[in-house]
């Protein structure tokens, strides 16, 4: 999801020991202020993060009272980082649900769309020097990589607007692994159509950011893009992400796997077991079952309401029927665009072969 990309002005300076705050994982690295080269930390324990849909200002009340620490001081005071892994995603593909399921004491600390990464994207788009952005990105991963308990991994699920930074993030963390989660293009377009005007506006905002990142290489001219319908814009953004995912697989063949949302939903036991094994986390039946028995697979990840597979199918079928003519036409067009650009609609290297 796209979130705010410019942090608020510093609320106040820390009057306490920087080391004590940075050493405590309950203080989340929340925003980055490039004008002051400072990191805003907020109080956010495991329970608070668990109930928040995303780690953004909207869902984190403590964001109004941050502790502001110079970046270099924060990095110097940070304890050794845990093992870090990633879930990169196409949006509307159950990524929030998966991240929430993995957040279990003793197993992993999961971060759902930490907004500090969006801040770096916004800074980059406003002209931040690539070397400086890279330096701060490395520091940010260090500060996010603080687990709640010894032995836990940290699983970071960035917003999909951060996807253009995925190659750099994986290069900076040679031991990290990434799962690339995506919804089939028809499912994705149906999700967008169901959301009405706001969904259609969101995909245009996403495409604008993807164009700024230079990751849309599909043979379309600026005039072509201007003439796109909303769902065509959604399809272009989706294809651009599929192209990026294929590039990640090619560059990091041993460290990247792809996973379709429908595969995850159809066989969560196999998918979560394979994911735990891929991340080199405990994959014994008891641990995996404990992950599956948590609230993530029984509730809507966005609003916390009871929500199961049957509810999702019903919503999708209703949306698909309502917008069938438009979606069918855009699918045919999207397949032609992808085929011409040499982009596979199912990225390679599936987690479940």
C-alpha positions, 0 to 999 in steps of 0.5 A: 500500500502507498503511505505518506513519504514525508516525515513530520518535523521533529517533535522533541529531542531525546532527553534519555540515554540513546543506548537504552532506547535503541537497545530496546526493540519496543522502540520502533524506527518509524520515520526518517528526516533527511533534512536533519539526518535523524530517525524518529523512534516510537514506542511500539511493543509487540501487542501494539504492532500486532493490532496495527494494520500497518506500521504507519502514522494512521495506525500508531498513536505513539507517532505523535510523540517520537524520540528523535535521534541522529542517525549515526548515533542510532546506528552506533547504539544499535545491538547486533541485528537479527537475521532479516528476511523479506516479503515483497509483494504486488499488493492485494495478495494476502501479504499482510495476513502472511506477515501477521501469521509469522509474527510469533514469540520465539519464531519471528518478529514481523514488520508490516509496511514500516513507513520509514522505508516509504520515507526513503522512497519519497526522499529518492523521488524528491532528488535524494542522492542515490549514494546517500539514500543507499547509506541510509537504507543500510542503516534503516535495515540495521535499525529495523532488524531488532527482534523482540526475543533472542533467536527470532528472525525479523521478517520485513514486509515493505509496502509495494511502493518500496519494491524498486529498492528490493534489489539494493536491500537484498544486495545489502543483506547477503544472508537475507532471503525473500518471498515474492508474493503476488495475486494473479492478474485477474484477481488483482484487477478484480480487487482494484475494481471492487474498491471503486474510485479509491482503488482506481486512484491508488493504482494511478498513484502507484504507476506514477511512482513506478515510472519515477523509479524507472521500473516500467519498461514495457514499450509504452510511450508517455502518450500511451500511458496517458491514454490508459484506462484505470484498469489498464494502468493497474495492469501495467503496474502489475506487469512492471512488478512481475518483471521486477520479480523475475529480475530478482529471481535471475539476480538472486536465484538461491535467495528468492522464491515466488508465491501466488496468493491463491496457492497460499490460500489453497494450501497454507500448511504446505506454503507456511512450512516451505516458507519457514524452511526457506527462511531457515526458521523452525519448520516442525509440524507443531510450530507451523500449526501454531502459526496457522492456528493464530488469528491471521488466517481467520480474520481480515488483515485490514480490519480485524473482523472474522473473515475466512476463505469462503468470505474472500471467494464470495467477495471476489465472485461478486466483484468479478461479476460486476466488472466482468466485461471491463476486466475481460477486455483488460486481461486480453490487452494485458496479456498482449503487453506482457507477451510483447515485453517478454514478461511472464504472468507467473514469475519463475522459481515458485516456493512450492514447485 
